[in-house]
Amino acid sequence: MDKSISVSQAKQSSALLQRCKDYYEMTKPKVVLLLLLTALVGMCLATEGWVPVDILVAGLLGIGFLSSSAAVINHVVDHKIDAQMARTFNRPVPKGNVSPRNAVIFAGVLAVVGYLVLELWVNRLTALLTLASLVGYAVVYTMYLKRATPQNIVIGGLAGAAPPLLGWTSVTGEIHPHALLLVLIIFTWTPPHFWALAIHRVKDYARAEVPMLPVTHGVPFTKTSVLLYTVLLTLICLLPYLVGMTGVIYLIGSSLLNAGFLFYAWKLKFASDEKTAMSTFAFSIVHLMILFIVLLVDHYFKYSL
């Protein structure tokens, strides 16, 4: 009898653990962590000193919860598309582990909690801008643009580029040109980042009838677009140094990172093999992550002198 109870309890615990993993997966934690890194850098660059602990914690929590909510909504809206793609067919909603209704409720709870945290403990501007980013990604991009135009990721990328601005406004309560410059960097980075993945998964997108650029305009055209956007990104990444926002550490670090991105983009266009697109996609993630860490190091080095 005791053995049967133990086995039953073990199964229940295992089922509960799997359910928690499913809900956690729907929040796209790796993506949200990258967004929070850029938000953190936005906070730090907004002040010469250290960010107040209460603003730091509440700001990152609120932005994180609303970003997670947008990710869950994306899982729900795209679950039929996800079921047709090798990269996403095993996600909790298309697999049937979480019902669309329960996922929507979860997204709603995350959104309400995140907004209230920002409204009550940060400031209203940040709360409204973060909510607008959620609507931009979950509604404008996921529900409409993704299915309407091959420029979906270009236009919709603005929502994903907002976190550094949100971090900045968390600290200052105002929109600053330097914060918008950080947004511009991510906005320009997004198309070559995502199109590299789209090239690798072009058959999946074609089967799901999603009008990504390599599906509508072909892979060679998309490779050219990746290269040209990477060149544009390299130029835009010079602006923080040219306007006096950053110092030599950032200039050297960003130049090296952009040289690496240009190498991958050039190889993708002129000497690619079956692994080059995913290698370019993977490097683009490392590029953005280290670029913002370099911004942080440069900022505190400058003010420590």
C-alpha positions as CSV (number, residue, x, y, z in Angstrom):
1,M,0.0,0.0,0.0
2,D,2.7,2.5,1.0
3,K,4.7,1.6,-2.1
4,S,1.6,2.3,-4.3
5,I,1.1,5.7,-2.6
6,S,4.7,6.6,-3.1
7,V,4.5,5.7,-6.8
8,S,1.4,7.8,-7.2
9,Q,2.9,10.7,-5.4
10,A,6.0,10.5,-7.6
11,K,3.8,10.5,-10.8
12,Q,1.9,13.5,-9.5
13,S,5.2,15.4,-8.7
14,S,6.5,14.5,-12.1
15,A,3.4,15.7,-13.8
16,L,3.4,19.0,-11.8
17,L,7.1,19.5,-12.7
18,Q,6.4,19.0,-16.4
19,R,3.5,21.4,-16.2
20,C,5.7,24.0,-14.7
21,K,8.3,23.4,-17.4
22,D,5.6,23.9,-20.1
23,Y,4.5,27.2,-18.7
24,Y,8.1,28.3,-18.2
25,E,8.9,27.4,-21.8
26,M,6.1,29.5,-23.1
27,T,7.7,32.6,-21.6
28,K,10.7,32.1,-24.0
29,P,13.2,32.6,-21.1
30,K,16.3,32.9,-23.2
31,V,14.8,35.6,-25.3
32,V,13.5,37.5,-22.3
33,L,16.9,37.3,-20.5
34,L,18.5,38.9,-23.6
35,L,15.8,41.6,-23.5
36,L,16.4,42.2,-19.8
37,L,20.2,42.5,-20.4
38,T,19.5,45.3,-22.9
39,A,17.0,46.9,-20.4
40,L,19.6,46.7,-17.6
41,V,22.2,48.4,-19.8
42,G,19.6,51.1,-20.6
43,M,19.1,51.6,-16.8
44,C,22.8,51.9,-16.2
45,L,23.6,54.2,-19.0
46,A,20.8,56.6,-17.8
47,T,22.8,57.5,-14.7
48,E,26.4,58.2,-13.8
49,G,26.2,56.2,-10.6
50,W,24.5,53.0,-9.6
51,V,20.9,52.3,-10.3
52,P,18.7,52.4,-7.2
53,V,18.0,48.9,-6.0
54,D,14.3,49.3,-5.9
55,I,14.1,50.7,-9.4
56,L,16.5,48.0,-10.7
57,V,14.5,45.1,-9.2
58,A,11.0,46.5,-9.9
59,G,12.0,47.6,-13.4
60,L,13.4,44.3,-14.5
61,L,10.6,42.4,-12.9
62,G,7.9,44.5,-14.6
63,I,9.6,44.5,-18.0
64,G,10.3,40.8,-17.7
65,F,6.7,39.9,-16.8
66,L,5.3,41.9,-19.7
67,S,7.8,40.5,-22.1
68,S,7.0,37.0,-20.9
69,S,3.3,37.7,-21.4
70,A,4.0,38.7,-25.0
71,A,5.9,35.5,-25.6
72,V,3.0,33.4,-24.2
73,I,0.6,35.2,-26.5
74,N,2.9,34.5,-29.4
75,H,2.7,30.8,-28.5
76,V,-1.1,30.8,-28.5
77,V,-1.5,32.8,-31.7
78,D,1.1,30.8,-33.6
79,H,0.3,27.4,-32.3
80,K,-1.2,26.2,-35.7
81,I,1.9,27.5,-37.5
82,D,4.2,26.0,-34.9
83,A,2.6,22.6,-35.3
84,Q,3.9,22.6,-39.0
85,M,7.5,23.6,-38.3
86,A,10.3,21.3,-37.1
87,R,11.7,24.0,-34.8
88,T,8.5,24.6,-32.9
89,F,6.1,21.6,-33.3
90,N,7.1,20.4,-29.8
91,R,6.1,23.6,-28.0
92,P,3.5,23.1,-25.2
93,V,0.4,24.5,-27.0
94,P,0.7,22.7,-30.3
95,K,1.7,19.5,-28.5
96,G,-1.4,19.8,-26.4
97,N,0.3,20.1,-23.0
98,V,-1.2,23.5,-22.3
99,S,-4.6,24.6,-23.7
100,P,-4.8,27.9,-25.6
101,R,-7.4,29.1,-22.9
102,N,-5.0,28.4,-20.0
103,A,-2.1,29.9,-21.9
104,V,-4.1,33.1,-22.5
105,I,-5.1,33.3,-18.8
106,F,-1.4,32.8,-17.9
107,A,-0.4,35.6,-20.3
108,G,-3.1,37.9,-18.8
109,V,-1.8,37.3,-15.2
110,L,1.7,38.0,-16.3
111,A,0.7,41.2,-18.1
112,V,-1.4,42.6,-15.2
113,V,1.3,41.8,-12.6
114,G,4.0,43.3,-14.8
115,Y,2.1,46.5,-15.5
116,L,1.2,47.0,-11.9
117,V,4.8,46.6,-10.7
118,L,5.9,49.2,-13.2
119,E,3.0,51.6,-12.5
120,L,3.3,51.4,-8.7
121,W,7.0,51.1,-8.1
122,V,8.7,52.5,-11.2
123,N,6.7,55.2,-13.2
124,R,3.7,55.4,-15.5
125,L,5.8,56.3,-18.6
126,T,7.7,53.0,-18.4
127,A,4.5,51.0,-17.7
128,L,2.8,52.5,-20.7
129,L,5.8,52.1,-23.0
130,T,6.2,48.4,-21.9
131,L,2.5,47.7,-22.4
132,A,2.8,49.3,-25.9
133,S,5.7,47.0,-26.7
134,L,3.6,44.0,-25.7
135,V,0.8,45.1,-28.0
136,G,3.3,45.8,-30.8
137,Y,4.8,42.4,-30.6
138,A,1.9,40.2,-29.6
139,V,-0.9,41.9,-31.6
140,V,0.6,44.1,-34.4
141,Y,3.5,41.7,-35.3
142,T,2.3,38.2,-34.3
143,M,-1.4,38.6,-35.3
144,Y,-1.1,40.8,-38.4
145,L,2.4,41.7,-39.8
146,K,3.8,38.2,-39.6
147,R,1.1,36.9,-41.9
148,A,0.7,40.0,-44.1
149,T,4.1,41.1,-45.4
150,P,7.7,39.9,-45.9
151,Q,8.8,43.1,-44.1
152,N,7.1,41.8,-40.9
153,I,10.3,41.5,-38.9
154,V,11.5,44.9,-40.0
155,I,8.4,46.7,-38.9
156,G,7.6,44.5,-35.9
157,G,11.2,44.6,-34.7
158,L,10.6,47.9,-33.1
159,A,8.7,46.3,-30.2
160,G,11.7,43.9,-29.5
161,A,14.1,46.9,-29.7
162,A,12.3,48.8,-26.9
163,P,13.9,47.3,-23.7
164,P,16.9,49.7,-23.5
165,L,14.5,52.6,-23.7
166,L,12.3,51.0,-21.1
167,G,15.3,50.6,-18.8
168,W,16.3,54.2,-19.4
169,T,12.8,55.6,-18.6
170,S,12.7,53.4,-15.5
171,V,15.5,55.5,-14.0
172,T,14.9,58.9,-15.5
173,G,11.1,59.0,-16.2
174,E,11.9,60.6,-19.6
175,I,12.8,59.7,-23.2
176,H,16.4,60.6,-24.1
177,P,18.0,60.6,-27.6
178,H,20.8,58.3,-26.3
179,A,18.1,55.7,-25.3
180,L,16.6,56.0,-28.8
181,L,20.0,55.3,-30.3
182,L,20.2,52.1,-28.3
183,V,16.7,51.2,-29.7
184,L,18.0,52.0,-33.2
185,I,20.9,49.6,-32.8
186,I,18.6,46.6,-31.9
187,F,16.1,47.7,-34.6
188,T,18.8,47.4,-37.2
189,W,20.2,44.2,-35.8
190,T,16.9,42.4,-35.8
191,P,16.4,41.8,-39.6
192,P,19.9,40.2,-40.3
193,H,19.5,38.2,-37.1
194,F,16.1,36.8,-37.9
195,W,16.5,36.4,-41.7
196,A,19.5,34.2,-41.1
197,L,17.2,31.8,-39.2
198,A,14.5,32.2,-41.8
199,I,17.0,31.1,-44.5
200,H,17.8,28.0,-42.5
201,R,14.1,27.3,-41.9
202,V,12.8,28.4,-45.3
203,K,11.0,25.1,-46.1
204,D,9.2,25.3,-42.7
205,Y,8.0,28.8,-43.3
206,A,6.9,27.9,-46.9
207,R,4.9,24.9,-45.6
208,A,3.3,27.0,-42.9
209,E,2.5,29.7,-45.6
210,V,4.3,32.5,-43.6
211,P,5.5,35.2,-46.0
212,M,9.1,35.5,-44.6
213,L,11.5,37.2,-47.0
214,P,13.3,34.0,-48.2
215,V,9.9,32.5,-49.0
216,T,8.5,35.5,-51.0
217,H,11.8,36.9,-52.5
218,G,14.0,33.9,-52.5
219,V,17.1,32.9,-50.5
220,P,19.7,34.8,-52.6
221,F,17.8,38.1,-52.2
222,T,17.5,37.5,-48.5
223,K,21.3,36.8,-48.2
224,T,21.9,40.1,-49.9
225,S,19.5,41.8,-47.5
226,V,21.3,40.2,-44.5
227,L,24.7,41.6,-45.8
228,L,23.4,45.1,-46.5
229,Y,21.6,45.3,-43.1
230,T,24.8,44.2,-41.4
231,V,26.7,46.9,-43.2
232,L,24.0,49.4,-42.0
233,L,24.3,48.0,-38.5
234,T,28.1,48.5,-38.5
235,L,27.6,52.2,-39.4
236,I,24.9,52.8,-36.8
237,C,27.0,51.2,-34.1
238,L,29.5,54.0,-34.7
239,L,27.0,56.7,-33.7
240,P,27.2,56.2,-29.9
241,Y,31.0,57.0,-30.1
242,L,30.5,59.8,-32.6
243,V,27.9,61.7,-30.5
244,G,30.1,61.3,-27.4
245,M,27.8,58.8,-25.7
246,T,30.6,56.2,-25.3
247,G,34.3,56.0,-25.3
248,V,37.2,54.1,-26.9
249,I,36.4,50.8,-25.2
250,Y,33.0,50.7,-26.9
251,L,34.5,51.8,-30.2
252,I,37.0,49.0,-30.2
253,G,34.6,46.3,-28.9
254,S,31.8,47.2,-31.3
255,S,34.1,47.4,-34.2
256,L,35.5,43.9,-33.5
257,L,31.9,42.5,-33.1
258,N,30.7,44.1,-36.2
259,A,33.7,42.8,-38.2
260,G,32.7,39.3,-37.0
261,F,29.1,39.8,-38.0
262,L,30.2,41.2,-41.4
263,F,32.4,38.1,-41.9
264,Y,29.4,35.8,-41.3
265,A,27.1,37.9,-43.5
266,W,29.7,37.9,-46.3
267,K,30.2,34.2,-46.0
268,L,26.4,33.6,-46.0
269,K,26.1,35.5,-49.3
270,F,29.2,34.3,-51.2
271,A,30.5,31.1,-49.6
272,S,27.8,29.5,-47.6
273,D,27.2,25.9,-46.8
274,E,24.3,24.2,-45.1
275,K,25.5,25.4,-41.6
276,T,26.3,29.0,-42.4
277,A,22.8,30.4,-41.9
278,M,22.5,28.9,-38.4
279,S,26.1,30.0,-37.6
280,T,25.2,33.5,-38.6
281,F,22.1,33.4,-36.5
282,A,24.0,32.1,-33.5
283,F,26.7,34.7,-33.8
284,S,24.2,37.5,-34.1
285,I,22.9,36.6,-30.6
286,V,26.4,36.6,-29.1
287,H,27.1,39.9,-31.0
288,L,24.2,41.7,-29.4
289,M,24.8,40.3,-25.9
290,I,28.5,41.2,-25.9
291,L,27.8,44.6,-27.5
292,F,25.6,45.6,-24.6
293,I,28.1,44.2,-22.1
294,V,30.8,46.4,-23.8
295,L,28.5,49.4,-23.5
296,L,28.2,48.7,-19.8
297,V,31.9,48.3,-19.3
298,D,32.7,51.4,-21.3
299,H,30.1,53.5,-19.3
300,Y,31.4,52.6,-15.8
301,F,35.1,52.8,-16.9
302,K,34.4,56.4,-18.2
303,Y,32.8,57.5,-15.0
304,S,35.4,55.8,-12.8
305,L,38.2,57.9,-14.2
